[in-house]
């Protein structure tokens, strides 16, 4: 019985890494970034552990200011990470 718990923990450690979660979240974040001039999408980057929205109005867009993305960008990205975790871990 204890071995199953250890196997589950190892599976979690392999699946739920910052890099894996960012790789799942980043395309969703960018897809949900509203486009007027393209500046926001051009200035959204990722590292192995974070998504960087490097423009002054990122917070406003993320709060749903644009009708193109009323849920902002973070909520859909977090939902995608949650779905990924559920799918991988069951």
Phi, psi and omega per residue, in radians:
X1 nan -0.752 -3.134
X2 -1.134 -0.544 3.127
X3 -1.122 -0.657 3.086
X4 -1.072 -0.698 3.115
X5 -1.126 -0.706 3.120
X6 -1.169 -0.751 3.095
X7 -1.043 -0.724 3.135
X8 -1.124 -0.747 3.114
X9 -1.100 -0.744 3.113
X10 -1.119 -0.678 3.107
X11 -1.115 -0.754 3.112
X12 -1.072 -0.785 -3.128
X13 -1.108 -0.585 3.141
X14 -1.348 -0.589 -3.043
X15 -1.553 -0.742 -3.042
X16 -1.707 1.357 3.037
X17 -1.934 2.757 3.117
X18 -1.014 -0.749 -3.117
X19 -1.095 -0.784 3.120
X20 -1.063 -0.779 -3.107
X21 -1.176 -0.689 3.098
X22 -1.173 -0.675 3.108
X23 -1.083 -0.544 3.086
X24 -1.374 -0.763 -3.027
X25 -1.309 -0.642 -3.010
X26 -1.006 -0.898 -3.128
X27 -1.093 -0.556 3.111
X28 -1.229 -0.735 3.118
X29 -1.036 -0.852 -3.119
X30 -1.138 -0.734 3.127
X31 -1.029 -0.619 -3.107
X32 -1.607 0.102 3.073
X33 -1.408 2.102 -3.132
X34 -1.079 2.641 -3.119
X35 -2.120 2.126 2.962
X36 -2.077 -0.991 3.091
X37 -1.953 -0.239 -3.078
X38 1.646 -0.091 -3.114
X39 -1.035 -0.775 -3.093
X40 -1.083 -0.826 3.135
X41 -1.135 -0.678 3.141
X42 -1.130 -0.510 -3.076
X43 -1.818 0.362 3.027
X44 -1.858 2.091 -3.097
X45 -2.259 2.951 3.086
X46 -2.318 2.666 2.945
X47 -2.085 -3.002 -3.136
X48 -1.243 -0.215 -3.093
X49 -2.313 0.055 3.122
X50 -2.797 2.794 3.009
X51 -1.854 2.261 -3.099
X52 -1.985 1.972 3.062
X53 -1.723 1.582 -2.964
X54 -1.651 1.167 3.045
X55 -2.612 2.596 -2.946
X56 -1.144 -0.379 -3.088
X57 -1.812 0.328 -3.133
X58 -1.048 -0.767 -3.134
X59 -1.064 -0.757 -3.124
X60 -1.097 -0.798 3.106
X61 -1.097 -0.695 -3.122
X62 -1.179 -0.373 3.103
X63 -1.502 0.055 3.064
X64 1.622 0.341 -3.106
X65 -1.032 -0.657 -3.099
X66 -1.516 2.369 3.083
X67 -1.168 -0.323 3.101
X68 -1.197 -0.464 -3.111
X69 -2.520 1.286 -3.059
X70 -1.132 -0.323 3.093
X71 -1.662 0.128 -3.099
X72 1.245 -2.800 -3.117
X73 -1.942 -0.586 -3.074
X74 -1.205 -0.751 -3.105
X75 -1.032 -0.865 3.090
X76 -1.079 -0.609 3.121
X77 -1.167 -0.729 3.096
X78 -1.145 -0.713 3.087
X79 -1.051 -0.694 3.115
X80 -1.139 -0.688 3.089
X81 -1.139 -0.726 3.126
X82 -1.080 -0.762 3.113
X83 -1.108 -0.687 3.109
X84 -1.061 -0.825 -3.130
X85 -1.090 -0.797 3.136
X86 -1.066 -0.741 -3.126
X87 -1.131 -0.756 -3.090
X88 -1.298 -0.594 -3.056
X89 -1.786 -0.275 3.095
X90 1.315 nan nan
